[in-house]
Amino acid sequence: MDVWNPAQYHRFADARLRPAIDLLARIPLAEPATIYDLGCGSGRTTDLLARRWPKARIVGVDSSAKMLASARQEFPQIEFVQADLAQWSPRAPADLLFSNAALHWLDDHPALFRRLIGQTAPGGQFAVQMPHNHDQPSHRAIAAAVEAGPWRQRLRPLLRPSPVSQAAQYHAMLAPRARRLDIWETTYLQILEGANPVAEWTKGTALSPFLEALEASERAEFEATYRALVVEAYPANARGKTLFPFRRLFFVAERDSVG
C-alpha cells in the first residue's frame, strides 16, 4: 500500500527540508564517489546532495512509487530506484549513506543500523535524521482517534510504539563500528499558519497509513475526530500562528576501517 501523497507532504516543504540541511552541514566529506539517499521521497534532499557533491554518483532510494514519480519529474538528471529499505543493499560499499526522516518507519533499529553502517566503505559516513516526537500530542491523538470509533479493530494493528530510541542507545548500536560518532537532538519550534495546521502536517506523514486503511466514509469521520483532538492541543495564538515543537534525533557515524 502506497500511502504517500507528494502534494500533501510538500505543504510544509521548507520545515521538512531544514533538518536535512542541518544534517548535511555536519558531514565531513570532501569528494565522495558514491552517495545513496535512503528514503529520498520526492527527491528534494537528493538534490541537496547533488548540489553539494556534483561529481559524485548519487542515487535516491524509496519504496513509494508516487514519491519517486514526483522526484523523477522534478529532478530528471538524478538517478532514483524503488526498493524496500528493510532489505535494500548498495551494489558496493558507499562513501555516504544519507537518510532524512525515513528510517523511523522501520523496526529493529539495532539490526538495521548495524547492517547499514556495514554497507559504507571504511571511512565512509552514515548520516541519519529521524523524528523523535512520537510522545507529543500530535501523535498521541492518533491513538486516541483510533480508539474513538468503530474502526478501532482495523486500525489498532497500525499503532506502533515509538520507533526511535534514546540517543545513548544509538551510540551503543553504532560505536563498535564507528571511528567517529556525532549524535545530537534538536527541537524545532515550527511556526505554522492556516486552519489546524498540525493536523495538516501529520496528514502528510504519521496519519497517512490510518487514513489509507479506511473506506472514504469512515476516513472522513476518523480524520474529523483526529482534527478535533489536535486543534485543542495546538490552538492558534492571538496572531493566528500555531506553535508546533518538533524534536528530531541526528547522528553522523564514520565507519571504522576494521568495523
C-alpha positions in Angstrom: 0.0 0.0 0.0 1.5 3.3 -1.1 0.2 5.9 1.5 2.3 8.8 0.4 0.8 12.0 -1.2 3.6 14.3 -2.5 1.3 17.4 -2.6 0.3 16.9 1.0 3.9 16.3 2.1 5.1 19.4 0.3 2.7 21.7 2.1 5.4 22.2 4.7 8.4 21.7 2.4 10.7 24.3 4.0 10.2 22.9 7.5 10.6 19.4 6.4 13.8 20.2 4.4 15.5 22.2 7.2 16.7 19.1 9.2 18.2 17.7 6.1 20.2 20.9 5.6 21.3 20.8 9.2 22.4 17.2 8.9 24.2 17.9 5.6 26.2 20.6 7.3 27.8 18.1 9.7 29.1 15.6 7.2 32.9 16.0 6.8 33.3 14.6 3.3 35.3 16.4 0.6 34.7 14.3 -2.6 32.7 11.1 -2.0 32.3 9.0 -5.1 29.0 7.2 -4.3 26.1 8.5 -2.2 22.7 7.0 -1.5 19.7 9.0 -0.2 17.7 6.4 1.7 14.0 7.3 1.8 14.5 10.1 -0.7 10.8 10.7 -1.1 10.2 13.4 -3.7 13.9 13.9 -4.3 14.5 17.3 -2.7 17.1 16.0 -0.2 18.7 14.1 -3.1 19.0 17.4 -5.0 20.7 18.9 -2.0 23.3 16.1 -2.0 23.8 16.6 -5.8 24.4 20.3 -5.4 27.0 19.8 -2.7 28.8 16.9 -4.4 28.2 17.4 -8.1 30.9 14.9 -9.1 29.5 12.0 -7.1 27.2 9.3 -8.3 24.1 9.9 -6.3 21.1 7.6 -6.1 17.8 8.2 -4.4 16.1 5.1 -2.9 12.5 5.0 -1.8 9.6 2.5 -1.6 6.9 4.9 -2.7 6.1 4.9 -6.5 4.2 8.1 -6.1 7.0 10.0 -4.4 9.5 8.6 -6.9 7.3 9.7 -9.8 7.4 13.2 -8.4 11.2 13.0 -7.9 11.9 11.9 -11.4 9.7 14.6 -12.9 11.3 17.4 -10.8 14.9 16.1 -11.0 15.3 14.1 -14.2 19.1 14.4 -14.0 19.2 12.3 -10.8 19.0 8.5 -10.6 16.2 7.1 -8.5 15.3 3.5 -7.6 12.4 1.9 -5.9 13.3 -0.5 -3.1 12.3 -1.6 0.4 14.9 -0.2 2.7 14.5 -3.1 5.1 16.1 -5.3 2.5 18.0 -2.9 0.3 21.8 -3.0 -0.1 24.1 -1.0 -2.3 25.9 -2.8 -5.1 29.2 -1.9 -3.5 30.1 -0.1 -0.2 29.1 3.5 -0.3 31.0 6.6 0.7 27.8 8.1 2.2 24.5 6.7 3.2 22.2 9.6 4.0 18.7 9.4 5.4 16.4 12.2 6.3 13.1 11.4 8.1 12.8 7.8 6.8 14.3 5.1 8.9 11.9 5.7 11.8 9.3 3.8 9.6 11.4 0.6 10.0 11.6 -1.7 13.1 14.6 -3.4 14.7 17.0 -0.4 14.6 19.9 -2.3 16.2 20.0 -4.8 13.4 19.1 -2.3 10.7 21.7 0.3 11.7 24.5 -2.2 12.2 23.7 -3.5 8.7 23.7 -0.1 7.1 26.9 1.2 8.6 28.4 -2.0 7.5 27.5 -1.1 3.9 29.6 2.0 3.9 33.3 1.9 2.9 36.0 2.2 5.5 36.0 5.9 6.4 32.6 6.3 4.9 29.7 8.2 6.6 26.3 7.0 7.7 24.2 10.2 8.4 20.6 10.0 9.7 17.9 12.2 10.9 14.7 10.8 12.4 11.6 12.5 14.0 11.7 11.9 17.8 8.3 13.4 18.5 6.1 10.4 19.0 5.3 11.1 22.6 3.8 14.5 21.8 0.0 15.4 21.5 0.2 15.4 17.7 1.0 11.6 17.8 -0.9 10.6 21.0 -4.0 12.0 19.3 -3.7 9.3 16.6 -4.0 6.6 19.2 -7.0 8.4 20.8 -8.8 8.7 17.5 -8.2 5.1 16.7 -10.0 4.1 20.0 -12.8 6.6 19.4 -14.7 4.8 16.7 -15.9 1.6 15.1 -12.7 1.4 13.1 -10.6 0.5 16.2 -10.2 -3.2 15.5 -8.9 -2.5 11.9 -6.6 0.4 12.9 -5.1 -0.9 16.2 -2.5 -3.1 14.3 -1.2 0.0 12.7 -0.3 1.6 16.0 3.4 1.3 16.9 5.4 2.2 20.0 7.9 5.0 19.4 10.2 3.6 16.8 13.1 5.9 17.8 15.2 5.1 20.8 17.1 7.4 23.1 20.4 8.9 21.8 22.5 6.7 24.1 21.0 3.6 22.5 22.2 4.7 19.1 25.6 5.3 20.5 25.6 1.7 21.8 24.5 0.4 18.4 27.0 2.3 16.3 30.1 2.9 18.4 31.6 -0.6 17.9 31.7 0.0 14.2 32.4 3.8 14.1 35.7 5.6 14.2 33.9 8.9 15.0 30.3 9.3 16.1 28.3 12.6 16.4 24.8 12.3 18.0 22.5 15.2 18.8 18.9 16.2 19.2 17.2 19.4 18.1 13.7 20.7 18.9 12.4 23.0 16.2 9.7 25.4 17.2 7.8 25.3 14.0 5.5 28.3 13.5 2.7 27.2 11.3 -0.2 29.0 9.7 -3.7 28.1 8.4 -6.6 26.2 9.9 -5.5 23.3 12.1 -2.0 23.1 10.6 -0.7 20.4 12.9 -3.4 18.1 11.5 -2.4 19.0 8.0 1.3 18.3 8.9 0.6 14.8 10.3 -1.9 14.1 7.4 1.2 14.1 5.1 3.2 11.7 7.4 2.1 9.8 10.5 -1.6 9.9 9.9 -1.4 8.6 6.3 -1.4 4.9 6.9 -4.5 5.2 9.1 -6.4 7.2 6.5 -5.5 4.8 3.7 -6.7 1.8 5.7 -10.3 3.1 5.8 -13.1 3.5 3.3 -14.0 7.0 2.2 -16.9 7.5 4.6 -15.1 6.3 7.7 -11.9 8.1 6.6 -13.7 11.4 6.8 -15.1 10.7 10.2 -11.8 9.4 11.6 -9.9 12.5 10.3 -12.5 14.8 11.8 -12.1 13.0 15.2 -8.3 13.4 15.0 -8.5 17.0 13.9 -10.8 17.9 16.8 -8.2 16.5 19.2 -5.3 18.1 17.6 -6.7 21.6 17.3 -7.4 21.6 21.0 -3.8 20.6 21.8 -2.4 23.2 19.4 -4.6 26.3 19.4 -3.6 29.3 17.3 -2.3 32.2 19.2 -3.6 35.8 19.1 -1.6 36.4 15.9 -3.1 33.4 14.2 0.1 31.4 14.4 0.3 27.8 15.7 3.4 26.8 17.5 4.4 23.1 16.9 7.5 22.0 18.8 9.1 19.1 16.9 12.1 17.1 18.3 14.5 15.3 15.9 17.4 13.0 16.5 20.5 13.2 14.3 23.8 11.2 14.0 26.8 11.1 11.7 28.9 7.9 12.1 32.2 7.4 10.3 32.8 3.7 9.6 35.9 2.3 11.2 38.4 0.8 8.9 38.1 -2.6 10.6 34.4 -2.3 11.7 
